[in-house]
Amino acid sequence: MIGRALRAKAAGAGHRPIAVRLQRPASTVRGWLRAFARNAEAVRAVFTALLVELDPLTAALAARPSVSADAVEAIGVCAAAARRRLGVVGAVPPWQLAAAVTNGRLLLHASPPSRSTS
């Protein structure tokens, strides 16, 4: 549900129309979008780095109208790269991947943790 809201916002929709479409309170959707916006730069950086690990020959991602839209794009492209690289093991929805990579902290007030490469 949150992923759908973030994709809609990245496409230019406002929180009220998104709330109507998802049948959620406008205040809830607005909260999701604001929380993601606070973390968007860190999310974009983490998923861009993971994308390069999964597909070192990947082209640069096209710039979007906002950092939040950039982050949503990075999550989606990274999920596609995981499916290509890992097959069935990597075949998880983008938002499940986002939750796993950020340890469930995608919308927390603090920035999501950066991935460690151990």
C-alpha positions as CSV (number, residue, x, y, z in Angstrom):
1,M,0.0,0.0,0.0
2,I,2.8,2.4,0.9
3,G,4.7,1.5,-2.2
4,R,1.7,2.3,-4.3
5,A,1.4,5.7,-2.6
6,L,5.1,6.4,-3.2
7,R,4.9,5.5,-6.8
8,A,1.9,7.7,-7.3
9,K,3.7,10.6,-5.7
10,A,6.7,10.0,-7.9
11,A,4.4,10.2,-10.8
12,G,3.2,13.6,-9.7
13,A,0.0,12.9,-7.7
14,G,-0.8,14.8,-4.5
15,H,-1.5,13.2,-1.1
16,R,-5.3,13.8,-1.2
17,P,-5.9,12.0,-4.6
18,I,-3.6,9.2,-3.5
19,A,-5.5,8.8,-0.3
20,V,-8.8,8.6,-2.2
21,R,-7.4,6.1,-4.6
22,L,-6.0,3.9,-1.8
23,Q,-9.0,4.5,0.5
24,R,-6.8,5.7,3.3
25,P,-7.0,8.9,5.4
26,A,-5.3,11.8,3.8
27,S,-3.3,12.4,7.0
28,T,-1.9,8.9,6.9
29,V,-0.8,9.2,3.2
30,R,0.7,12.6,3.9
31,G,2.6,11.1,6.8
32,W,4.0,8.3,4.6
33,L,5.0,10.7,1.9
34,R,6.7,13.1,4.3
35,A,8.6,10.4,6.0
36,F,9.8,9.0,2.8
37,A,10.9,12.4,1.6
38,R,13.0,12.9,4.7
39,N,14.9,9.7,3.9
40,A,14.8,9.9,0.1
41,E,18.4,10.9,-0.4
42,A,19.7,8.1,1.8
43,V,17.4,5.6,0.2
44,R,18.5,6.7,-3.3
45,A,22.1,6.4,-2.3
46,V,21.7,2.9,-0.8
47,F,19.7,1.5,-3.7
48,T,22.0,3.1,-6.3
49,A,25.0,1.4,-4.7
50,L,23.2,-1.9,-4.4
51,L,22.2,-1.6,-8.1
52,V,25.8,-1.2,-9.1
53,E,26.7,-4.3,-7.1
54,L,23.9,-6.3,-8.7
55,D,24.6,-5.0,-12.2
56,P,28.0,-3.3,-12.6
57,L,27.3,-2.5,-16.2
58,T,24.0,-0.6,-15.5
59,A,23.6,2.7,-17.1
60,A,23.1,5.9,-15.0
61,L,19.6,6.4,-13.8
62,A,17.7,9.2,-15.4
63,A,17.1,12.2,-13.1
64,R,13.5,12.5,-11.9
65,P,11.7,15.7,-10.8
66,S,12.5,15.1,-7.1
67,V,14.8,13.2,-4.9
68,S,11.8,11.1,-3.7
69,A,11.1,10.2,-7.3
70,D,14.8,9.4,-7.8
71,A,14.6,7.1,-4.8
72,V,11.4,5.3,-6.0
73,E,13.1,4.8,-9.4
74,A,16.3,3.4,-7.7
75,I,14.2,0.9,-5.7
76,G,12.3,-0.3,-8.8
77,V,15.4,-0.6,-11.0
78,C,17.3,-2.4,-8.2
79,A,14.5,-4.9,-7.7
80,A,14.6,-5.6,-11.5
81,A,18.4,-6.1,-11.4
82,A,18.0,-8.5,-8.4
83,R,15.6,-10.6,-10.4
84,R,17.9,-10.7,-13.4
85,R,21.0,-11.5,-11.3
86,L,19.4,-13.9,-8.7
87,G,16.6,-15.4,-10.6
88,V,13.9,-16.9,-8.4
89,V,15.8,-15.9,-5.2
90,G,15.7,-12.3,-6.3
91,A,12.1,-12.3,-7.5
92,V,10.6,-10.2,-4.7
93,P,8.4,-7.1,-5.1
94,P,10.3,-3.8,-5.0
95,W,8.8,-2.8,-1.7
96,Q,9.7,-6.1,0.0
97,L,13.2,-5.6,-1.2
98,A,13.1,-2.0,0.2
99,A,11.9,-3.2,3.5
100,A,14.7,-5.9,3.7
101,V,17.5,-3.5,2.6
102,T,16.5,-0.8,5.1
103,N,15.7,-3.2,7.9
104,G,12.1,-2.0,7.9
105,R,13.2,1.6,8.4
106,L,12.1,3.0,5.1
107,L,9.8,5.5,6.7
108,L,11.4,6.1,10.1
109,H,12.4,9.6,11.1
110,A,16.1,8.6,11.1
111,S,17.7,7.9,7.8
112,P,17.8,4.2,6.8
113,P,21.0,2.5,7.6
114,S,23.5,2.2,4.8
115,R,24.3,-1.2,3.6
116,S,27.4,-2.8,4.9
117,T,29.4,-5.0,2.5
118,S,30.7,-7.7,4.8
